[in-house]
Structure formats: structure tokens, C-alpha cells
Amino acid sequence: MRLSLTKIKHQTALIEEYRLCEPLPSPVAYGYTHFVLDNPVHFCGHVTNKGDGLFLVDGNYQTEVELRCSRCLSSFKLPVSGDIHALYGAEAKDDYDGEVAVHAFLGNAIDISELLMNEISFFLPMQPLCREACLGLCPVCGADQNSGACSCSKEKIDPRWEKLATLKIDRKA
């Protein structure tokens, strides 16, 4: 997703507004394999020429990602939205904590695709759930417990105690 700077590149304090709806490259291209992004990303924001070759990107995004439930492994769609605030310049710079303070760009446009992909990935849940009450898979047979109860035996005996089940105790004494 590229933001053209041709109108504001040479005049400090100018602001350019953007409303874009575009697909992003596959998350795998950025090293993310835990979600799928088939839907376009809606971006609404602006770029401000801060002078000295620095441009501030402010805006918000929204899209929908496909995840796998961490309990039942079924695919589901999750709406994702957030804000971005990033400074772009001729060369990348880190702040004192090692965080990126200035993102690098070349030419007359800023490509915010990587920034958006990082933001989307950052806000995804660590253990995604298709719904809060998801029952998950049966630990014995692997059946999806959301679609009904399975018929396997849930009673699991520790193998160290299995022989005790065959022990006959004479209670007459």
C-alpha cells in the first residue's frame, strides 16, 4: 500500500489525506504463518511533511483475518482494526530502547504494507478462539466437541496403577 508524496514532498507542514482499500501481500512474505489475509485493508489517514525529509503517517486501518482456533482447530474470521503513527525518513533510526523511531523510504512514495502487516500481527490474540465457549477437541479421540459429544471413554487410568484394577480383595476377614 503506497502513499504518494509528490504533492507535499517539497513543502514543509503540508498534509495529504488518503482513503485506500487495497489487498496486502501474503503474510508469509513478511514471515507470518499463523494467519491468512484474504480481504483488502481499508486505510484512512494522512501524511504530514515535518521538514528535514521526515514524514509523519497517521491513520487507522481495518480488515478481517482468518485464524485457526487454538482449541478446535477450525478456521474463523476475526475483524481487526487499529491506529498507526509512524515517522518516515531517508534512513531508518532506532530510539534508545531499540525500537524503530524512523522508518526508511526511498523515492516519492511511502510503502506502509510492512507497517500494516506488523500492526495486524501484533494485535492478534496469542491463542485465538472461534468463540469464548469453544469446547475444543476430545483429548482421547480428537473429535470436535462443539459438534456433539463423542462416544469414547474419558476415564484414563494411570498406567502405573492399571494392575490394581485386577486385584481382588477378600473382605470377609
LUMTI-966618 format. One record per atom (N, C-alpha, C): residue number from 0; atom name; x, y negated, z negated. Coordinates in steps of 0.05 Angstrom, whole numbers, plus 32768, in hexadecimal, padded with zeros to 4 digits. Last residue first. Layout:
% LUMTI-966618
+-----+----+------+------+------+
:   k :  a :    u :    v :    w :
+-----+----+------+------+------+
: NUM : CA :    X :    Y :    Z :
...
+-----+----+------+------+------+
This chain:
% LUMTI-966618
+-----+----+------+------+------+
:   k :  a :    u :    v :    w :
+-----+----+------+------+------+
: 172 :  N : 7F06 : 84C8 : 7BA0 :
: 172 : CA : 7F19 : 84CA : 7B8A :
: 172 :  C : 7F18 : 84B3 : 7B77 :
: 171 :  N : 7EE8 : 84BD : 7BCB :
: 171 : CA : 7EDC : 84CD : 7BB6 :
: 171 :  C : 7EED : 84CC : 7B9D :
: 170 :  N : 7EFB : 84A4 : 7BF9 :
: 170 : CA : 7EF2 : 8493 : 7BE3 :
: 170 :  C : 7EE6 : 84A2 : 7BCB :
: 169 :  N : 7F2E : 84AD : 7C23 :
: 169 : CA : 7F1B : 84BD : 7C13 :
: 169 :  C : 7F14 : 84AD : 7BFA :
: 168 :  N : 7F38 : 848E : 7C5F :
: 168 : CA : 7F3C : 848C : 7C42 :
: 168 :  C : 7F26 : 849C : 7C35 :
: 167 :  N : 7F5B : 8493 : 7C9A :
: 167 : CA : 7F43 : 849C : 7C8C :
: 167 :  C : 7F49 : 849B : 7C6E :
: 166 :  N : 7F76 : 846A : 7CCC :
: 166 : CA : 7F79 : 8474 : 7CB1 :
: 166 :  C : 7F5E : 847A : 7CA4 :
: 165 :  N : 7F70 : 844F : 7CFB :
: 165 : CA : 7F6B : 846C : 7CFC :
: 165 :  C : 7F6E : 8479 : 7CE0 :
: 164 :  N : 7F80 : 841C : 7CEE :
: 164 : CA : 7F64 : 8420 : 7CF6 :
: 164 :  C : 7F5D : 843E : 7CF7 :
: 163 :  N : 7FB6 : 841E : 7CE7 :
: 163 : CA : 7FA6 : 841E : 7CCF :
: 163 :  C : 7F88 : 8422 : 7CD6 :
: 162 :  N : 7FCB : 8418 : 7D1A :
: 162 : CA : 7FCB : 8433 : 7D0E :
: 162 :  C : 7FB9 : 8434 : 7CF5 :
: 161 :  N : 7FCB : 83DF : 7D22 :
: 161 : CA : 7FB9 : 83F1 : 7D30 :
: 161 :  C : 7FB6 : 840D : 7D24 :
: 160 :  N : 7FED : 83BB : 7D0D :
: 160 : CA : 7FD9 : 83C5 : 7CFA :
: 160 :  C : 7FC6 : 83D9 : 7D08 :
: 159 :  N : 800D : 83A8 : 7D35 :
: 159 : CA : 801B : 83B3 : 7D1E :
: 159 :  C : 8007 : 83C1 : 7D0B :
: 158 :  N : 7FEA : 8391 : 7D5A :
: 158 : CA : 7FF5 : 83AC : 7D60 :
: 158 :  C : 8003 : 83B8 : 7D48 :
: 157 :  N : 7FB1 : 8372 : 7D42 :
: 157 : CA : 7FCE : 8370 : 7D42 :
: 157 :  C : 7FD9 : 838C : 7D46 :
: 156 :  N : 7F78 : 8374 : 7D6A :
: 156 : CA : 7F86 : 837F : 7D52 :
: 156 :  C : 7FA4 : 837C : 7D56 :
: 155 :  N : 7F45 : 834C : 7D7D :
: 155 : CA : 7F60 : 8354 : 7D83 :
: 155 :  C : 7F6E : 835C : 7D6A :
: 154 :  N : 7F07 : 8345 : 7D96 :
: 154 : CA : 7F15 : 834E : 7D7F :
: 154 :  C : 7F31 : 8358 : 7D87 :
: 153 :  N : 7EEC : 833C : 7DC4 :
: 153 : CA : 7EFC : 8326 : 7DBA :
: 153 :  C : 7F0D : 832E : 7DA2 :
: 152 :  N : 7EE2 : 8363 : 7DFB :
: 152 : CA : 7EE4 : 8363 : 7DDE :
: 152 :  C : 7EF6 : 834D : 7DD5 :
: 151 :  N : 7EBC : 8347 : 7E32 :
: 151 : CA : 7ED4 : 8354 : 7E26 :
: 151 :  C : 7ED3 : 8352 : 7E08 :
: 150 :  N : 7E95 : 832E : 7E4E :
: 150 : CA : 7E8D : 8346 : 7E3F :
: 150 :  C : 7EA5 : 8354 : 7E32 :
: 149 :  N : 7E8D : 82E5 : 7E48 :
: 149 : CA : 7E98 : 82FD : 7E55 :
: 149 :  C : 7E91 : 8316 : 7E43 :
: 148 :  N : 7E5A : 82B4 : 7E50 :
: 148 : CA : 7E6B : 82C5 : 7E3F :
: 148 :  C : 7E74 : 82DD : 7E4D :
: 147 :  N : 7E5F : 8281 : 7E83 :
: 147 : CA : 7E51 : 8296 : 7E74 :
: 147 :  C : 7E65 : 82A6 : 7E63 :
: 146 :  N : 7E7B : 8258 : 7E98 :
: 146 : CA : 7E67 : 8264 : 7EA9 :
: 146 :  C : 7E58 : 827B : 7E9B :
: 145 :  N : 7EA1 : 824C : 7E72 :
: 145 : CA : 7E8D : 8237 : 7E78 :
: 145 :  C : 7E76 : 8243 : 7E88 :
: 144 :  N : 7EC7 : 8273 : 7E71 :
: 144 : CA : 7EB2 : 8274 : 7E5D :
: 144 :  C : 7E9D : 825F : 7E60 :
: 143 :  N : 7EE2 : 8296 : 7EA4 :
: 143 : CA : 7EDA : 827B : 7E9D :
: 143 :  C : 7EC3 : 827C : 7E8A :
: 142 :  N : 7F0C : 82CD : 7E90 :
: 142 : CA : 7EF3 : 82C3 : 7E9B :
: 142 :  C : 7EEE : 82A6 : 7E92 :
: 141 :  N : 7F39 : 82E5 : 7E79 :
: 141 : CA : 7F3D : 82CF : 7E8B :
: 141 :  C : 7F24 : 82C4 : 7E98 :
: 140 :  N : 7F38 : 830D : 7E52 :
: 140 : CA : 7F33 : 8315 : 7E6E :
: 140 :  C : 7F37 : 82FE : 7E82 :
: 139 :  N : 7F4D : 82F2 : 7E23 :
: 139 : CA : 7F50 : 830E : 7E28 :
: 139 :  C : 7F4E : 8315 : 7E45 :
: 138 :  N : 7F41 : 82BC : 7E20 :
: 138 : CA : 7F5D : 82C4 : 7E1D :
: 138 :  C : 7F62 : 82E1 : 7E22 :
: 137 :  N : 7F17 : 829E : 7E4F :
: 137 : CA : 7F19 : 82B3 : 7E3A :
: 137 :  C : 7F36 : 82BB : 7E38 :
: 136 :  N : 7F20 : 8258 : 7E5A :
: 136 : CA : 7F21 : 8273 : 7E63 :
: 136 :  C : 7F22 : 8286 : 7E4C :
: 135 :  N : 7EF4 : 8222 : 7E44 :
: 135 : CA : 7F0D : 822E : 7E4E :
: 135 :  C : 7F0A : 824A : 7E58 :
: 134 :  N : 7ECB : 8202 : 7E34 :
: 134 : CA : 7ED2 : 8219 : 7E23 :
: 134 :  C : 7EEB : 8227 : 7E2C :
: 133 :  N : 7EC3 : 81BC : 7E30 :
: 133 : CA : 7ECC : 81D3 : 7E40 :
: 133 :  C : 7ED5 : 81EA : 7E2E :
: 132 :  N : 7EAE : 818D : 7E1B :
: 132 : CA : 7EA5 : 81A6 : 7E0F :
: 132 :  C : 7EAE : 81BF : 7E1F :
: 131 :  N : 7EC3 : 8165 : 7E3C :
: 131 : CA : 7ECD : 8167 : 7E20 :
: 131 :  C : 7EC6 : 8182 : 7E14 :
: 130 :  N : 7ED6 : 817B : 7E7D :
: 130 : CA : 7EC3 : 816F : 7E6B :
: 130 :  C : 7ECC : 8175 : 7E4E :
: 129 :  N : 7F07 : 8185 : 7E92 :
: 129 : CA : 7EF1 : 8180 : 7EA5 :
: 129 :  C : 7ED9 : 8174 : 7E96 :
: 128 :  N : 7F41 : 8166 : 7E78 :
: 128 : CA : 7F2A : 8177 : 7E73 :
: 128 :  C : 7F13 : 8170 : 7E86 :
: 127 :  N : 7F88 : 8163 : 7E77 :
: 127 : CA : 7F6F : 815B : 7E83 :
: 127 :  C : 7F59 : 8170 : 7E7D :
: 126 :  N : 7FB6 : 8152 : 7E50 :
: 126 : CA : 7FA7 : 816B : 7E52 :
: 126 :  C : 7F8B : 8164 : 7E5D :
: 125 :  N : 7FC6 : 811E : 7E5A :
: 125 : CA : 7FDA : 8134 : 7E59 :
: 125 :  C : 7FCD : 814F : 7E5C :
: 124 :  N : 7FA1 : 80F5 : 7E88 :
: 124 : CA : 7FA3 : 8103 : 7E6F :
: 124 :  C : 7FB8 : 8119 : 7E70 :
: 123 :  N : 7FC0 : 80BE : 7EAB :
: 123 : CA : 7FB2 : 80D8 : 7EAC :
: 123 :  C : 7FB5 : 80E6 : 7E91 :
: 122 :  N : 7FDF : 8091 : 7EAC :
: 122 : CA : 7FC6 : 8090 : 7E9D :
: 122 :  C : 7FB6 : 80A9 : 7E9E :
: 121 :  N : 800B : 809E : 7ECB :
: 121 : CA : 800F : 8097 : 7EAF :
: 121 :  C : 7FF5 : 8098 : 7E9F :
: 120 :  N : 7FF6 : 80A4 : 7EFF :
: 120 : CA : 8001 : 80BB : 7EF0 :
: 120 :  C : 8003 : 80B6 : 7ED2 :
: 119 :  N : 7FEA : 806E : 7F0A :
: 119 : CA : 7FD5 : 8082 : 7F0A :
: 119 :  C : 7FDE : 809A : 7EFA :
: 118 :  N : 801E : 8057 : 7F08 :
: 118 : CA : 8009 : 804E : 7EF5 :
: 118 :  C : 7FF3 : 8063 : 7EF3 :
: 117 :  N : 8037 : 8072 : 7F32 :
: 117 : CA : 8042 : 8074 : 7F17 :
: 117 :  C : 802D : 806C : 7F02 :
: 116 :  N : 8018 : 8060 : 7F5D :
: 116 : CA : 8019 : 807D : 7F57 :
: 116 :  C : 8023 : 8081 : 7F3A :
: 115 :  N : 8022 : 8028 : 7F5B :
: 115 : CA : 8007 : 8033 : 7F56 :
: 115 :  C : 8007 : 8050 : 7F4F :
: 114 :  N : 8059 : 8029 : 7F67 :
: 114 : CA : 8050 : 801D : 7F4E :
: 114 :  C : 8034 : 8028 : 7F47 :
: 113 :  N : 8058 : 803F : 7F9B :
: 113 : CA : 8065 : 804D : 7F85 :
: 113 :  C : 805C : 8043 : 7F6A :
: 112 :  N : 803A : 8016 : 7FB7 :
: 112 : CA : 8031 : 8032 : 7FB5 :
: 112 :  C : 803D : 8041 : 7F9E :
: 111 :  N : 8046 : 7FE2 : 7FC1 :
: 111 : CA : 803F : 7FE9 : 7FA5 :
: 111 :  C : 8036 : 8006 : 7FA2 :
: 110 :  N : 8072 : 7FC1 : 7FE6 :
: 110 : CA : 8064 : 7FDA : 7FE6 :
: 110 :  C : 805F : 7FE3 : 7FC9 :
: 109 :  N : 8071 : 7F81 : 7FFE :
: 109 : CA : 8076 : 7F91 : 7FE6 :
: 109 :  C : 8065 : 7FAA : 7FE8 :
: 108 :  N : 8090 : 7F61 : 8036 :
: 108 : CA : 8079 : 7F6E : 802A :
: 108 :  C : 8082 : 7F7E : 8012 :
: 107 :  N : 80BB : 7F4F : 8053 :
: 107 : CA : 80A5 : 7F3C : 804F :
: 107 :  C : 808C : 7F4A : 8042 :
: 106 :  N : 80F8 : 7F6A : 8037 :
: 106 : CA : 80E7 : 7F61 : 804C :
: 106 :  C : 80D1 : 7F4E : 8044 :
: 105 :  N : 80F7 : 7F95 : 7FFD :
: 105 : CA : 8105 : 7F89 : 8014 :
: 105 :  C : 80F1 : 7F7F : 8028 :
: 104 :  N : 80F8 : 7F9A : 7FB6 :
: 104 : CA : 80EA : 7F9B : 7FD0 :
: 104 :  C : 80FB : 7F8D : 7FE4 :
: 103 :  N : 80FB : 7FB4 : 7F73 :
: 103 : CA : 8108 : 7FAA : 7F8B :
: 103 :  C : 80F5 : 7FAD : 7FA3 :
: 102 :  N : 80E0 : 7F9B : 7F36 :
: 102 : CA : 80E0 : 7FB0 : 7F4B :
: 102 :  C : 80EC : 7FA4 : 7F64 :
: 101 :  N : 80F6 : 7F8A : 7EF7 :
: 101 : CA : 80F2 : 7F80 : 7F12 :
: 101 :  C : 80F4 : 7F97 : 7F26 :
: 100 :  N : 80F7 : 7FAB : 7ECB :
: 100 : CA : 80ED : 7F90 : 7EC8 :
: 100 :  C : 80E6 : 7F83 : 7EE3 :
:  99 :  N : 80F1 : 7FEB : 7EB6 :
:  99 : CA : 80F4 : 7FDB : 7ECE :
:  99 :  C : 80E7 : 7FC0 : 7EC9 :
:  98 :  N : 8113 : 7FF7 : 7E78 :
:  98 : CA : 80FA : 7FF7 : 7E88 :
:  98 :  C : 80FF : 7FE5 : 7EA0 :
:  97 :  N : 813D : 7FF3 : 7E56 :
:  97 : CA : 8140 : 8005 : 7E6C :
:  97 :  C : 8127 : 8007 : 7E7E :
:  96 :  N : 8138 : 7FCC : 7E31 :
:  96 : CA : 812F : 7FE6 : 7E29 :
:  96 :  C : 8132 : 7FFB : 7E3F :
:  95 :  N : 8147 : 7F9D : 7E4A :
:  95 : CA : 8159 : 7FA8 : 7E36 :
:  95 :  C : 8151 : 7FC3 : 7E2C :
:  94 :  N : 8133 : 7FAA : 7E8F :
:  94 : CA : 8134 : 7F9A : 7E77 :
:  94 :  C : 8146 : 7FA7 : 7E62 :
:  93 :  N : 8150 : 7FAF : 7ED1 :
:  93 : CA : 8144 : 7FBB : 7EB9 :
:  93 :  C : 8146 : 7FA8 : 7EA2 :
:  92 :  N : 8143 : 7F9E : 7F14 :
:  92 : CA : 8150 : 7F98 : 7EFB :
:  92 :  C : 8141 : 7FA6 : 7EE5 :
:  91 :  N : 814C : 7FA2 : 7F5B :
:  91 : CA : 8140 : 7FAC : 7F43 :
:  91 :  C : 8150 : 7FA5 : 7F2A :
:  90 :  N : 814C : 7F69 : 7F87 :
:  90 : CA : 8159 : 7F80 : 7F7B :
:  90 :  C : 814B : 7F88 : 7F61 :
:  89 :  N : 8125 : 7F45 : 7F98 :
:  89 : CA : 8138 : 7F50 : 7FAC :
:  89 :  C : 8147 : 7F68 : 7FA1 :
:  88 :  N : 80E8 : 7F55 : 7F74 :
:  88 : CA : 80FE : 7F43 : 7F7D :
:  88 :  C : 8110 : 7F52 : 7F90 :
:  87 :  N : 80AB : 7F55 : 7F4F :
:  87 : CA : 80BC : 7F60 : 7F65 :
:  87 :  C : 80D0 : 7F4B : 7F6D :
:  86 :  N : 8089 : 7F69 : 7F16 :
:  86 : CA : 8099 : 7F54 : 7F22 :
:  86 :  C : 80AB : 7F61 : 7F37 :
:  85 :  N : 8046 : 7F7B : 7F06 :
:  85 : CA : 8061 : 7F82 : 7F0D :
:  85 :  C : 806F : 7F6B : 7F1B :
:  84 :  N : 8010 : 7F96 : 7EED :
:  84 : CA : 801E : 7F7D : 7EEB :
:  84 :  C : 803C : 7F84 : 7EF0 :
:  83 :  N : 7FD2 : 7FB6 : 7EF5 :
:  83 : CA : 7FEF : 7FB6 : 7EFA :
:  83 :  C : 7FF9 : 7F99 : 7EF8 :
:  82 :  N : 7F9F : 7FDB : 7ED4 :
:  82 : CA : 7FAA : 7FC2 : 7EDD :
:  82 :  C : 7FC8 : 7FC6 : 7EE3 :
:  81 :  N : 7F72 : 8011 : 7EE9 :
:  81 : CA : 7F84 : 8003 : 7ED7 :
:  81 :  C : 7F8E : 7FE9 : 7EE3 :
:  80 :  N : 7F51 : 8050 : 7EEE :
:  80 : CA : 7F54 : 8034 : 7EF5 :
:  80 :  C : 7F67 : 8027 : 7EE1 :
:  79 :  N : 7F35 : 808C : 7F06 :
:  79 : CA : 7F4C : 807F : 7EF9 :
:  79 :  C : 7F4C : 8062 : 7F02 :
:  78 :  N : 7F09 : 80C3 : 7F00 :
:  78 : CA : 7F0D : 80A7 : 7F08 :
:  78 :  C : 7F24 : 809B : 7EF8 :
:  77 :  N : 7F15 : 8104 : 7F12 :
:  77 : CA : 7F17 : 80F2 : 7EFC :
:  77 :  C : 7F1B : 80D5 : 7F06 :
:  76 :  N : 7EFB : 8143 : 7F25 :
:  76 : CA : 7F03 : 8128 : 7F2D :
:  76 :  C : 7F01 : 8116 : 7F14 :
:  75 :  N : 7F16 : 8185 : 7F1D :
:  75 : CA : 7F02 : 8171 : 7F19 :
:  75 :  C : 7F0D : 8156 : 7F20 :
:  74 :  N : 7F20 : 81CC : 7F20 :
:  74 : CA : 7F26 : 81B1 : 7F2A :
:  74 :  C : 7F0F : 819E : 7F23 :
:  73 :  N : 7F2B : 81F7 : 7EE7 :
:  73 : CA : 7F1B : 81EF : 7EFE :
:  73 :  C : 7F23 : 81D2 : 7F06 :
:  72 :  N : 7F46 : 820A : 7EBA :
:  72 : CA : 7F55 : 8208 : 7ED3 :
:  72 :  C : 7F44 : 8201 : 7EEC :
:  71 :  N : 7F34 : 8207 : 7E87 :
:  71 : CA : 7F27 : 821A : 7E98 :
:  71 :  C : 7F33 : 821B : 7EB4 :
:  70 :  N : 7F59 : 81E3 : 7E6C :
:  70 : CA : 7F4D : 81FA : 7E5F :
:  70 :  C : 7F42 : 820F : 7E72 :
:  69 :  N : 7F6B : 81BB : 7E8C :
:  69 : CA : 7F7F : 81CA : 7E7E :
:  69 :  C : 7F74 : 81E1 : 7E6E :
:  68 :  N : 7F53 : 81B2 : 7ECD :
:  68 : CA : 7F4C : 81B3 : 7EB1 :
:  68 :  C : 7F61 : 81C4 : 7EA3 :
:  67 :  N : 7F76 : 818E : 7EFD :
:  67 : CA : 7F6D : 81A8 : 7EF4 :
:  67 :  C : 7F69 : 81A7 : 7ED6 :
:  66 :  N : 7F5F : 8154 : 7F24 :
:  66 : CA : 7F70 : 8161 : 7F10 :
:  66 :  C : 7F66 : 817E : 7F0B :
:  65 :  N : 7F5E : 8120 : 7F51 :
:  65 : CA : 7F55 : 813C : 7F4C :
:  65 :  C : 7F69 : 8149 : 7F3A :
:  64 :  N : 7F4B : 80DC : 7F47 :
:  64 : CA : 7F5F : 80F1 : 7F4B :
:  64 :  C : 7F52 : 810C : 7F45 :
:  63 :  N : 7F36 : 809F : 7F62 :
:  63 : CA : 7F2D : 80B8 : 7F56 :
:  63 :  C : 7F42 : 80CE : 7F5C :
:  62 :  N : 7F41 : 805A : 7F52 :
:  62 : CA : 7F40 : 8070 : 7F64 :
:  62 :  C : 7F35 : 8088 : 7F55 :
:  61 :  N : 7F55 : 8017 : 7F4C :
:  61 : CA : 7F44 : 802C : 7F44 :
:  61 :  C : 7F43 : 8041 : 7F5A :
:  60 :  N : 7F7A : 7FDF : 7F32 :
:  60 : CA : 7F76 : 7FF4 : 7F45 :
:  60 :  C : 7F61 : 8008 : 7F3A :
:  59 :  N : 7F8A : 7F9A : 7F2E :
:  59 : CA : 7F80 : 7FB2 : 7F22 :
:  59 :  C : 7F7B : 7FC6 : 7F39 :
:  58 :  N : 7FC2 : 7F6B : 7F26 :
:  58 : CA : 7FA9 : 7F76 : 7F31 :
:  58 :  C : 7F9F : 7F8E : 7F23 :
:  57 :  N : 7FFC : 7F49 : 7F3A :
:  57 : CA : 7FE7 : 7F4D : 7F25 :
:  57 :  C : 7FCE : 7F58 : 7F32 :
:  56 :  N : 803E : 7F40 : 7F47 :
:  56 : CA : 8026 : 7F4E : 7F50 :
:  56 :  C : 8014 : 7F53 : 7F38 :
:  55 :  N : 8069 : 7F0C : 7F53 :
:  55 : CA : 805A : 7F19 : 7F3E :
:  55 :  C : 8041 : 7F25 : 7F4A :
:  54 :  N : 80A9 : 7F06 : 7F6E :
:  54 : CA : 808C : 7F07 : 7F74 :
:  54 :  C : 807E : 7F17 : 7F5F :
:  53 :  N : 80E5 : 7EE2 : 7F79 :
:  53 : CA : 80D5 : 7EF3 : 7F67 :
:  53 :  C : 80B7 : 7EF0 : 7F6E :
:  52 :  N : 8106 : 7EBD : 7F91 :
:  52 : CA : 8103 : 7ED7 : 7F9E :
:  52 :  C : 80F3 : 7EEB : 7F8D :
:  51 :  N : 8101 : 7E8D : 7F74 :
:  51 : CA : 811A : 7E9D : 7F72 :
:  51 :  C : 8117 : 7EB9 : 7F7D :
:  50 :  N : 80B9 : 7E92 : 7F68 :
:  50 : CA : 80D2 : 7E83 : 7F6E :
:  50 :  C : 80EA : 7E96 : 7F6A :
:  49 :  N : 808C : 7EAE : 7F63 :
:  49 : CA : 8096 : 7EA2 : 7F4B :
:  49 :  C : 80B0 : 7E92 : 7F4F :
:  48 :  N : 8054 : 7EB6 : 7F86 :
:  48 : CA : 8070 : 7EB0 : 7F8B :
:  48 :  C : 807A : 7EA1 : 7F73 :
:  47 :  N : 8026 : 7EE8 : 7F76 :
:  47 : CA : 802F : 7ECD : 7F71 :
:  47 :  C : 804C : 7ECA : 7F77 :
:  46 :  N : 7FF2 : 7F0F : 7F8E :
:  46 : CA : 800F : 7F0D : 7F8C :
:  46 :  C : 8016 : 7EEF : 7F89 :
:  45 :  N : 7FB8 : 7F31 : 7F74 :
:  45 : CA : 7FC5 : 7F1B : 7F82 :
:  45 :  C : 7FE3 : 7F1D : 7F7D :
:  44 :  N : 7F82 : 7F61 : 7F7E :
:  44 : CA : 7F95 : 7F51 : 7F6F :
:  44 :  C : 7FA1 : 7F3B : 7F7F :
:  43 :  N : 7F6B : 7FA0 : 7F83 :
:  43 : CA : 7F62 : 7F84 : 7F84 :
:  43 :  C : 7F75 : 7F74 : 7F72 :
:  42 :  N : 7F68 : 7FDE : 7FA2 :
:  42 : CA : 7F79 : 7FCB : 7F94 :
:  42 :  C : 7F6E : 7FAF : 7F98 :
:  41 :  N : 7F56 : 801F : 7FA3 :
:  41 : CA : 7F4B : 8004 : 7FA6 :
:  41 :  C : 7F5C : 7FF2 : 7F95 :
:  40 :  N : 7F6E : 8057 : 7FC5 :
:  40 : CA : 7F71 : 8046 : 7FAD :
:  40 :  C : 7F67 : 802A : 7FB4 :
:  39 :  N : 7F49 : 808F : 7FE0 :
:  39 : CA : 7F59 : 8077 : 7FE2 :
:  39 :  C : 7F5A : 8068 : 7FC8 :
:  38 :  N : 7F51 : 80D4 : 7FCA :
:  38 : CA : 7F41 : 80BC : 7FCE :
:  38 :  C : 7F53 : 80A3 : 7FD1 :
:  37 :  N : 7F75 : 80FB : 7FBD :
:  37 : CA : 7F69 : 80FC : 7FD8 :
:  37 :  C : 7F5A : 80E3 : 7FDE :
:  36 :  N : 7FA4 : 810D : 7F97 :
:  36 : CA : 7F98 : 80F3 : 7F9C :
:  36 :  C : 7F8E : 80F2 : 7FB9 :
:  35 :  N : 7FAD : 813B : 7F64 :
:  35 : CA : 7FA9 : 8137 : 7F80 :
:  35 :  C : 7F9B : 811C : 7F84 :
:  34 :  N : 7FDF : 814C : 7F32 :
:  34 : CA : 7FC5 : 8141 : 7F3A :
:  34 :  C : 7FC5 : 813D : 7F59 :
:  33 :  N : 8010 : 8161 : 7F26 :
:  33 : CA : 7FFA : 8168 : 7F14 :
:  33 :  C : 7FDF : 815B : 7F1C :
:  32 :  N : 803D : 8150 : 7F41 :
:  32 : CA : 802F : 8168 : 7F4B :
:  32 :  C : 8017 : 8170 : 7F3B :
:  31 :  N : 8063 : 811B : 7F55 :
:  31 : CA : 804C : 8123 : 7F43 :
:  31 :  C : 803E : 813A : 7F50 :
:  30 :  N : 808A : 8108 : 7F76 :
:  30 : CA : 8092 : 811B : 7F62 :
:  30 :  C : 807C : 8123 : 7F4F :
:  29 :  N : 8079 : 80EB : 7FA0 :
:  29 : CA : 8085 : 80DB : 7F8A :
:  29 :  C : 808D : 80EE : 7F73 :
:  28 :  N : 8063 : 8110 : 7FC1 :
:  28 : CA : 8079 : 8100 : 7FCC :
:  28 :  C : 8087 : 80F0 : 7FB6 :
:  27 :  N : 8039 : 8121 : 7FA3 :
:  27 : CA : 8050 : 8133 : 7FA4 :
:  27 :  C : 8068 : 8123 : 7FAF :
:  26 :  N : 8010 : 80FD : 7FAD :
:  26 : CA : 801F : 80FA : 7F94 :
:  26 :  C : 8038 : 810B : 7F94 :
:  25 :  N : 8011 : 80E5 : 7FF1 :
:  25 : CA : 800C : 80FB : 7FDE :
:  25 :  C : 801C : 80F7 : 7FC5 :
:  24 :  N : 8005 : 809E : 7FF9 :
:  24 : CA : 8012 : 80B7 : 8000 :
:  24 :  C : 800C : 80CC : 7FEB :
:  23 :  N : 7FC2 : 8083 : 7FF2 :
:  23 : CA : 7FDE : 8083 : 7FEB :
:  23 :  C : 7FEB : 809D : 7FF5 :
:  22 :  N : 7F91 : 8061 : 8019 :
:  22 : CA : 7F9B : 8079 : 800D :
:  22 :  C : 7FB9 : 8076 : 8007 :
:  21 :  N : 7F74 : 8021 : 8007 :
:  21 : CA : 7F85 : 8032 : 8018 :
:  21 :  C : 7F8C : 804C : 800A :
:  20 :  N : 7F5B : 7FE6 : 8003 :
:  20 : CA : 7F51 : 8001 : 7FFD :
:  20 :  C : 7F5F : 8014 : 8010 :
:  19 :  N : 7F66 : 7FA5 : 7FE7 :
:  19 : CA : 7F6E : 7FBB : 7FF9 :
:  19 :  C : 7F61 : 7FD5 : 7FF0 :
:  18 :  N : 7F6B : 7F65 : 7FE2 :
:  18 : CA : 7F56 : 7F79 : 7FDD :
:  18 :  C : 7F5B : 7F8F : 7FF1 :
:  17 :  N : 7F91 : 7F2F : 7FCA :
:  17 : CA : 7F90 : 7F48 : 7FD9 :
:  17 :  C : 7F78 : 7F59 : 7FCF :
:  16 :  N : 7FAA : 7EEB : 7FCE :
:  16 : CA : 7F97 : 7EFF : 7FC4 :
:  16 :  C : 7F96 : 7F18 : 7FD6 :
:  15 :  N : 7FE4 : 7EC8 : 7FBE :
:  15 : CA : 7FD6 : 7ED6 : 7FD3 :
:  15 :  C : 7FC4 : 7EEB : 7FC7 :
:  14 :  N : 7FFC : 7E8A : 7FA9 :
:  14 : CA : 7FF0 : 7EA3 : 7FA1 :
:  14 :  C : 7FE1 : 7EAE : 7FB9 :
:  13 :  N : 8037 : 7E62 : 7F9D :
:  13 : CA : 8020 : 7E6A : 7FAE :
:  13 :  C : 8016 : 7E86 : 7FA6 :
:  12 :  N : 8065 : 7E57 : 7F81 :
:  12 : CA : 804C : 7E54 : 7F73 :
:  12 :  C : 8033 : 7E5A : 7F85 :
:  11 :  N : 8090 : 7E47 : 7FB8 :
:  11 : CA : 808C : 7E4F : 7F9C :
:  11 :  C : 8070 : 7E47 : 7F92 :
:  10 :  N : 8092 : 7E5E : 7FF8 :
:  10 : CA : 8088 : 7E48 : 7FE7 :
:  10 :  C : 8081 : 7E52 : 7FCB :
:   9 :  N : 80A0 : 7E8A : 8017 :
:   9 : CA : 80B2 : 7E73 : 8016 :
:   9 :  C : 80A8 : 7E5B : 8006 :
:   8 :  N : 8078 : 7EB2 : 8012 :
:   8 : CA : 8094 : 7EB8 : 800C :
:   8 :  C : 80A6 : 7EA0 : 8009 :
:   7 :  N : 8042 : 7EAE : 801F :
:   7 : CA : 804B : 7EA2 : 8006 :
:   7 :  C : 8069 : 7EA4 : 8001 :
:   6 :  N : 8038 : 7EC7 : 8050 :
:   6 : CA : 802C : 7EAD : 804A :
:   6 :  C : 8038 : 7E9F : 8032 :
:   5 :  N : 8053 : 7EF9 : 804D :
:   5 : CA : 805A : 7EE5 : 8062 :
:   5 :  C : 804F : 7EC9 : 805C :
:   4 :  N : 804D : 7F25 : 802D :
:   4 : CA : 8055 : 7F0C : 8020 :
:   4 :  C : 805A : 7EF5 : 8034 :
:   3 :  N : 801F : 7F5B : 8028 :
:   3 : CA : 802F : 7F49 : 8039 :
:   3 :  C : 8034 : 7F2F : 802A :
:   2 :  N : 8022 : 7F96 : 8008 :
:   2 : CA : 8018 : 7F7B : 8004 :
:   2 :  C : 802A : 7F67 : 8014 :
:   1 :  N : 8012 : 7FD9 : 8016 :
:   1 : CA : 8024 : 7FC3 : 801A :
:   1 :  C : 8016 : 7FA8 : 8017 :
:   0 :  N : 8011 : 8017 : 8000 :
:   0 : CA : 8000 : 8000 : 8000 :
:   0 :  C : 8012 : 7FE7 : 8000 :
+-----+----+------+------+------+
